[in-house]
Amino acid sequence: MLKFQKVTSLLEQALSEIPYENLEISDELQEQVELVLIQLRRAIGKGGDTHDDELHKDLQSLYVSYDVTDSDILRRVAEKLQLMTITDLTQESLALLEMVSSSGGDPGESFEKMMMVLKKIKDFVQTNNPNLDQAPMGQKPPLSKSQDGKQNIPIPPEDFRCPISLELMNDPVIVSSGQTYDRDCIKKWLEGGHSTCPKTQETLTSDTVTPNYALRSLIDQWCESNGIEPPKRHNKSSQASSSSSLLPTDEQNKIEQLLRKLTSQLPEDQRSATEEIRLLAKQNNHNRVAIAASGAIPLLVNLLTASDDSRTQEHAVTSILNLSIYQENKGRIVSTFGAVPGIVHVLQKGTMEARENAAATLFSLSVIDENKVTIGASGAIPPLVTLLSEGSRRGKKDAATALFNLCIFQGNKGKAVRAGLVPVLMRLLREPESGMVDEALAMLAIVSSHPEGKIVVGTANAVAVMVDYVRSGSPRNKENAAAVLVHLCSWNQQHLIEAEKLGVMSLLIEMAENGTDRGKRKAAQLLNRFSRFNDQQKQSGLVVEDQISLI
């Protein structure tokens, strides 16, 4: 610790001596250096003396002898260790008890000595300052000058200070990396062309900021308890994005009120707020932009798993679905921490309507190619297969469209096959009344292009079913059935033989002449495959005949 304090002092001294006027550096860089300098000076101020021999001797005397009652020693130790209030003493006691717990219940002799010293300090403080809830012995919390240098205020807790300005946050907001900054500071940072989080250097997926209402409330409480006027914040209209300013002021205010209700501890407030947001987001793109820009997405995502109310959960996932209709919101949603896992949770545990809307949400989000990877890796495919098998007709449709989109990405095809998709699709094909034949054939055409899919589809007696659909299906079904046969027959010649026995050749010739464009291509591919196979068979027969004649 002493080494770090020394380095801090050296850095502070070095940065203090930089001759800015002689260097050709930008104002922005100079400002960043000055911010670092402020941090270093604060660290030095908090660190106190680099080595306090007096405190060391005082503690040694208290450790050695239980009979030490020198009030000057006890006062110095209590002040330097900041153990002058009931809160300080309680926290220290809890810390010691936690140390006992972490040590397995036997911290050794050192714990007894520390408890002895703490008891001495507590007895001394109680004797000299009976009113422990107030600042002891006329002392006040540590003070620091405000920015204008005219007013002294207590030093705010670390979590209440903006990592950029190091000052008390007036309007704390959360960025996409999860860090909290003062709104004005992060706004200047973003307007300066930066695309990373100042604290973590993580690339920000969005310039949207979300009000941190919980921290705002804590800051207000701290200000009130220290006799400081709470921060004056921007008008709600100035907090909204340029897109949300297209809405009337009363509509903006309504959205802000709904966001506050989302953070309420009352289930009925959460339920009514999510329902209203669901309806607003359904109406038009202006509402979708404004709601997302106001910071609703992280709050809705939180309710997917945090709420025990099924209706709240259903409204929350449907609100996210409606917000995702606006293209730019898709990226915001997926980049929100916990969003995709939360949707998958609803897909697994929610009511049937919530599961249907969760599947529809995943379909909407998977329109963007990179989201297909994220969603597939989040475990969404198995519950989608379950919904396809067990859901209502609408649920099956939603699951099928989501699975189809996800399986466009090659890496998700194997996941779908391993989740049992093929048997479900084959069952749907044998149940025309389910109304899922089109979707089932389209998905089979995709998964049968995967090595694992070929094996599973090939062992499911699919050739006969595909030939039937080539014979009597709709134009779209014919081309998808032919696509499945192309994959199977190119993989295993036994499927070629089986299809030929079932009379597929004449069907393919008809399709090659009169089918859809895609159907013509698939029919031509299969006919070419049959032609090569027959040539190979003839060649093999000639070789056998030549061998017999030689004998």
N, C-alpha and C positions, 0 to 999 in steps of 0.2 A: 504494500500500500504506500509506503514511504517513497518507493521508486516511482510509482505512478504520480504521486503528488509532485515529486521533483521534475518529472517530465512535463507535467502540466504547467508548472511555473516557467520552465524553459521555453515551452511553446508560446505561452502568453507573452513572455518578454520578447521573443523573436518576432511575433506578429505585431506587437506594439511598435516595433522599430522599423516597420516597412515604410519606405519613402514613396507613398503613392504618387506624389507629384512628379517624381522622376521616372516613373514606370508607365509604359503605354498599356494599361489594362482597362477593361471595360468597367463601367459603373456597376454592372451586375456582379462581376467577379469581386470587386472591392466590397460590395455589400455582403457577399457570402463570407469573405474573410472577416469582416467586422462581426458577423453573427457568430462565427466560430470563436472569435476573441471574447465576445460576451459570455459564451458558454464556459470558456476556460476561466474567466474571472469569477463567475458564479461558483464553479467547482472549487476554486481556491478559497473563496469566501466561506463555503460550506465546510471545507476541509479543516479550517483552523490552522493551528500550528502544525508544522510537519512532524514535530516530535515534542511531546509534552512530558518532560521529565517529572514535573510536579505531580501530574495526574498519575503517572506510573508509581511514584513513591507513596502517594496517598492511598492508592488501591492496595499496594503491598502492605501498608500498615493496617488497613482494614481486614485484609485476608489473614494476617498473622495473628492479630489479637482481637478477640471478641469484645474486649473491654474498652476499646477505643471509643471515646465519646467526645472528642474534640470537635466542636461545632464548626470551626473553620474548615477542617478536613472534610467533614460531611457535606458542608455547603458547596465547597469547590467540586467535589465528586458529583453531587446531585446536579449542579448547574452544567458541568462539562459533559455529563452523560445525558443531559436533558431529561431528568427524572424529577420534575418539579410539579407535576399535576397528577390527579388521580388517573387520568387517561394514560399518561406516560408510564406510571407505575403498573397499571393493569396490563398494558401491552408487554412490558418487560416480564411480568409474571407469566403471562401466556407463552411468551417466547421460550422461557425456561422450561415450562411444562412440555412444550412441543419438543424441546431438545431431549427431554427424558423419554418421550414416546418414540422418537426416532432412534434412540440408542438402545431400544429394546427393554427399557425400564430400569437400566442400570448404568447411569452416566458416570458413576464414580464419585470420588471425593470432591472434584471441582464443582459439581452441582450444589453440594451442601454448602461450600464456601460462597458461591454466588448467591444462594438463597439467604445466607446469613448477612452478606453485605446489603442485599436488597432490603431486608427487614430493617437494618440499621438506618438506611436512607429513608425508608417509609416512616419510621418512628420519628426521625428528625423533621421531615417535611410536615408531618401531621402536627407536631408540637409547635413548629414555627409558623405554620400557615394552615389553620383549621379549615378555611374555605378552599378546599382543593379544586373545586370546579372552576375557580377563577385563575387568572394568571398569577403565579405565586410571587409573594414578596415584592409586589409592585412591578414585576416584570411584565412585558408584553411580548406577543409573538415577534419573531424576527421581522425587521422592516427592510424594505427596499424602495428606492426612488422610482416614481413612475417615469414614463418616457419624457415628460416635459420637465422633469427634475423639480417640480414645485410641490409635490405631495408625496408623503411617505405612506406606503401601504404594506400590509403583511405579505411575506413571500408566499405565493400560491403553491399548493402541492404540485409535484412534478406532472401528474396526469392532467392537471387543469391548464397547463401551459402549452402553447402551440410549439411543436418541434421546429418550426421555421423562425418565428419571431421570438420565441422563449418568453412571451408575455401571456398573461391571463387571456384565455380564449373568450371572445365576445359571442361568437356564433359558431360553435363546434360542428363540423360536418365530417362525414365519413367518405373516403374515396374508395375506388374499386379494390384497392389492395387491402382494405380493412383498417387502415390507419386513420386517425382523426387529426384534423387541422382546423385552424380558424378560417372561416369562409373567405375573408379578404386575402389572406396570405396564400392560400392554395389557388385562389382565382388568379392572382398576379403570377404565380408560378406557372400555371397552365397557359395564361395569355402570353407568357414569355417564350412559348414554343416547346416547353418541356413535356415529355410524354411518360415520365417515370415518377414513381413515388419518391418524394424527397428523403424519406427516412430509410426505406428498404431498397431503393433503386429498382424495384420491380416495375416492369412495364404496365402502365395503366390501360386496362381494356376499354375504358370509357372515361369521358370527362364529366360524367354525372356525379354529383355529390348528394349525400343523404344526410339530413339533419340528425344529429346525435342528441335526441331529446333527453335521454337518461343522463348524459354528462352535463347537458345544459342545466338540468334541474339541480344536479349536485353542485355546480358552480354557483347557481343562485343561492342555494342553502349556505354555502361557504361564505359568500359575500355578506349575506344577512347576519350570520353568526359573528363576523368580524367587523360589522359596522360599516361595510362598504356598499356603495350603491351598485346594484346589479347591472351588468352590461346592457347598454342600449343596442338593440338589434335592428337589422334592416326591416323595412316593410316587407310584408309577405310578397307583394307584387314584384319587388326587386329581387327576391330570392328565386323566383320562378325563371325558367329558361325563356329565351326569346320565343320559342315555339309555344310555350304555355301562356305567354302573354297575349296570344290570340284569343284566349278565353276571357269572358267578362270577369271583372274583379270578384263578384259574388261567387262565381264558379270556382275561382282559384281559392277563395277563402273556404269554400265547402270542401275542397280536396284537402286543404291543410287540417281542417277539423276532423276529417275522416282518418288522416294519418295519425293524429293524436289518439283517436279512439282505437286504432290498431295496436297501440302500445299500452292501452289500458289493461288493468288486471281483472276487469270485469268481463266475463265471457259474453254477456249480452251485448256489450259495446263492440267487442271484436266481431261478433256474428253480424250485427247490423252494419258495421263499417265495411266488412268484406262483401256483403251483399250489395251495398250501394256502389262500391268500386267495381264490382262485377258488371252491374248494369251500365255504369258510366263508360267503362272500357268497351262495352259492346256497341255503343252508339256510333262513334266516329273516330277517325284518326287523331283529330285535335285532342280529344280526351285521352287517348292512349299515349300521346306524346307528353301531355301535361302531367298525367299521373306518374309516368315513369320518371320524368325529370324532377318531380317533387320528392323522389326517394321512396316510393311505395314498394318497389320490387323486393328489397331486402326484408321489409316488414312482412310482406305477404309470404315470402319464402320461409321465414321463421315460424309462421303459424301452421305450415304444412306438417311440421313435426311437433311443435310445442303445444298446439291446441288439442285438448281432449274432446272438443265438441265436433261431432261429425259434420254438422251443417257449416260451421266455420271453416273446417278443412275443405269441404266441397266448394264453398264460395271462393276460398283463397286460390285453389288450383284452377278454378274456372276464370277467375280474374287474371291470373297469369296467362291462361290460354287466350283470353281476349286481348290482353296487352301484346301478345306475341304476333298478332295479326299484322301489326306495324313492323316492317322489315328490320328497322334499326333496333327495335326492342329485343329481337331474338338474341343478338349478341350480348346485350345487357343482362338478359335473364340467365343465359348459360354461364356468364362470367361472374355472376353473383354467388358468393360462397354458399354452398349447400343447396343450390337451386335444383340441380338435376337429381341428386340423392333424395331431396324432399319430394319431388314429383314421383320418383320411383317408390318411395314409402307410401304415398297415397295410392299408387297403382296396386300395391300389395295389400294394404290394410283398410282402404277407404270403403265407403258405400259403393254400390254398383254405379251410380251416376258419377261419383267422384273418380272412380277407376276409369270410366269411359272418358271423362274429360282430361284425366291425366294422360291417357293414351293419345288423345287428340292433341294435347300440348306437346308431347314428344314428337308426334308427326310434324307439327308446325315448326318446332325448333330444328328438326332434322333436315329441313329444306336446305340449310346451309351445310356445305360438305364437311367442314371441320367439326361441326356439332355432331355429326354421325359417329365420329370416333369417340368423342366425350360421352355421349349417351350410351353407346355400346359398352364402353369400359365401366360404366356406373352400375351395371347389373340390371339394366332395363329389359333386356330381351327375354329372360325366363318368365317374368310376370306378364309380359305382353303375350307370350305363347299361352300362358294359363288363361288369360282373358279371351284370347281367340278360341280356346277350347270350351270355356265354361260360361262366357259372358252372354249378355243379351244380344239381340241381333245388331243393335247399334254398337254395343261394346266390341263385338267381333269385327265390325267394319272398321272401327277406330284402331283396333289392334292390328288388323291386317294392313291398313295403310301405313301405320307407323313401322311395322316390321318390313314392309316392302321398301320403304325409304331407307331404313337402316341397313338393309342387306345389299343395297347398291354398293356399299363399302365392303370390299372383299374380306376384311378382317372380321366383320360381323356375321358372315355367312356360316362359318364354322361354329360360332357361338349359338346361332339359331338352330343348327342341326343338332348340336349337343343338348340343347334345351328341349328337344323332342318336337320340333316344328313339323317334320315330314309326316309322322303318323297322324297328326292333327289335320294336315292338309289333305291327306289321302282320305280320311274319314269325311271331310267336308265335300270332297268330290263325289263320294258315294251317297251323299245326301243332298240332291239338287234342291230339295225344299228349303234348305238353309239359306239359299240365295247368296252363297259364298263361292260359287264355282269360278267366276271370273277372277276373283282375288286369289283363290287357291292355286289355279293354274299359272297365274302370273308369278306368284312366289316360288312355285316349283321350278319354273323356268330359270329363276335366278339362282336358287340354292343348288340346283343340279349341275351348275357350272363349277361348283367347288368340289375338290377331291373327296372330302367326307360326305358331301351331299350326294355325289354319284353313287357311292356305296350304299347309303341308306335308302335312297330312292329306288335303286336297282333291285334291292331285296324286298321291296314293298309291293311287288307285283304291279309295278307302275306301267310297264310296257303295254299290257292289254288295255288298261284304262286310257292311256294316251291315244292308242289306235282308235278306240271308241270315239274319243272327242275329235280326232282328225276326221272321222267318218261323219259324225252327226252334230258337231258343236257349232257355235256361232263362228263367224270369221275370226274374231279375236281369239276365241278359245282354240280354234284349229291351229293358229300360228304359234300359240304358247305350247300346246301339246306337241307340235312338231319340234319346237325348240328343245323341249325336254328329251325327245327322242334323239335329237342330234347329239346332245351331251352324253346320253347313255350309250348310244351305238358307237360313238367314237372312242368310248372307254372300254367296252366289252363287246366282242363280236357275237357272243351268245344272244345279246339283245337284238342284234341285227337279224339273226336267224329266227328268233321268236317273232319279231315284227313282220318279217316276210311271210311266215306261216299264217299270220293273222290277216294277211291280205292288204298290207299297207301300201304296196307298190302302186296299184291302180289309184289309190286315194292320193298319193303324192303326185302322180302324173296330172291328175285333175287339179290339184292345188297349184302346181307349177304353171298351169295354163290360166286358171281363173281365180286364184287366191289374191289376198292382199299383197302389197309389195313385200312386206316382211315375210308373209306366208310363202310367197314364191321363192324367196331366198332360202328359207329353211327347207322347203321341199327339194330345191335344187341341191342343197348340201347333202341331204339324205340320199337322194338318187345317185349322186356322185359317190357317196360312201358305198352304196350297194354295188355300183358298177365296179369299183376297185376291189371290193370283196369277192365278187364273182370272178374277176380276172385272176385274182390270187388263187381261187379254188381251181380254176381251169389249169393254171400253170402248175399247181400242185398235182393235178391229175395226170398231166403230161409227163411230169417227172416220174411218177409212179409207173406209168406205162413203159417209159424208157428203161426203167430199172428191171421190169418184168421181162422185156425183150432181151436184155443182156443176160439174164439168167437162162 
